[in-house]
Amino acid sequence: MQALLGNTYPAFEAAMLATAPVSVRTNPHKIPNTPDALFPDATPVPWCPGAWYLPERPVFTLDPRFQAAAYYVQEASSMFLHEALRQTVEVTQPLRVLDLCAAPGGKSTLLASLLHPHSLLVANEVIRQRTTVLRENLEKWGIPNSAVTSAGANDFAAMEGWFDVVVTDAPCSGEGLFRKDPNAVNEWSLAQVDVCAARQKTILAGAVAALKPGGVLAYSTCTFNRLENENNTAWLASEYNLEPLRLSPPDIWGIVETDGGYRFFPHRVRGEGFFIALFRKPEAPNRSIKPPAHFRNVQHLAKNLVPEARAWLRDDADMRFYQTPNADVLALPAHLNEDYRVLDVFLKNKWFGTRIGQFKGQDFVPDHALALSNIVSPTLPAAELTREQALLFLKKENFELPAGSPAKGWVLARYQGLNLGWMKVLPTRWNNYLPQERRIRMEVR
């Protein structure tokens, strides 16, 4: 770093020893992009609308708004992806977008807020165990036009030229997170840098193959060394004849343009270490992929059950209903039906659309994902809870329902208008249908 930064190294070293800033990004599908909607003392992150620095780190676990995905806690530098794509991609048009290395979901939820609602967002994580948190975060974010997948870059390479945008936030040596994550320090070595750089090239080769001619590739890391940054971007441009794309960040933002992309140093920006470069793939003839007529393992929901399923959704939600082998009912956006069938052909491990519930005989049992989705009907019975009641609900502990709550049946638990999950009210009690794995275990205070 001394060789890289020269006489500015002391300022960098001081910044690395300081406390990392705290930043969040609001969910525009659930609350307004204004600081008073969340934290009155917040100040804006300049390169991402609806993103805010907080003066101190609250206990996010004990904020029901966090549990309802009114906002996402994300490192500020990485939110620059919003501005980078805004400058290089027609985000006002429907696109097919692949987030190739997506877990835990920060960039995927950012993309979900940025993209046209008729876009398809594919959030992929090659490590199967990490898809659990990725699925949870996208489910909480509430958009129906997504898919979570667990596949390698080569699996997407087989979908030659299918995606308009591929975002590759590649696994790296993590130098930019040293002040935030002590484990990143312990795992670092020169040998690990070499391993990461080589692995990144393998991933990028698949990303380029999956990108359509004329499409945009975003490559980013949270590390500082040139081997994983400028050297790899030079290799990308040379190996695949990609066109590097220049951005125009204002000087006041403190972002450093380098010979392969854009760098974020913690002594120059209010954020962690980050690097990003964008490329356009050369125009060329592109093959089309014909979707199959049917999905492999899901069937159309029986016609006599469709009206009941539809009754739980917004009137303007144009969805198609399917049933999985384990009886989950899925709602898939009608305009993306063919795209989902293409994914079904090429990928083994995938989760589509929104799970809305199951039929037990003729009775419908709503799924937790439906409660958090932006396709759920706003006219369903609901109980508005206080903060104390909301936290008890999230801990799956008993409390008296507020006066005026619905007297029976399925009821949405809400806090400040945000859905938290389902309750079923019975004559003498109510049952909490929050999934056990989502329960808060922290002591409420």
Helices and strands as residue ranges (DSSP letters): H 2-5, G 6-8, H 9-16, E 22-26, G 35-37, E 43-44, E 51-54, G 60-62, H 64-67, E 71-73, G 77-79, H 80-88, E 96-99, H 106-114, E 120-124, G 128-130, H 131-141, E 146-149, H 153-157, E 163-169, G 175-177, H 182-187, H 190-210, E 211-221, H 230-240, E 243-244, G 251-253, E 256-257, E 262-264, E 274-280, E 299-300, G 303-305, H 306-310, E 319-323, E 329-333, G 334-336, H 337-346, E 350-352, E 354-360, E 363-366, H 368-372, E 382-384, H 387-394, E 409-415, E 418-425, E 430-432, G 436-438
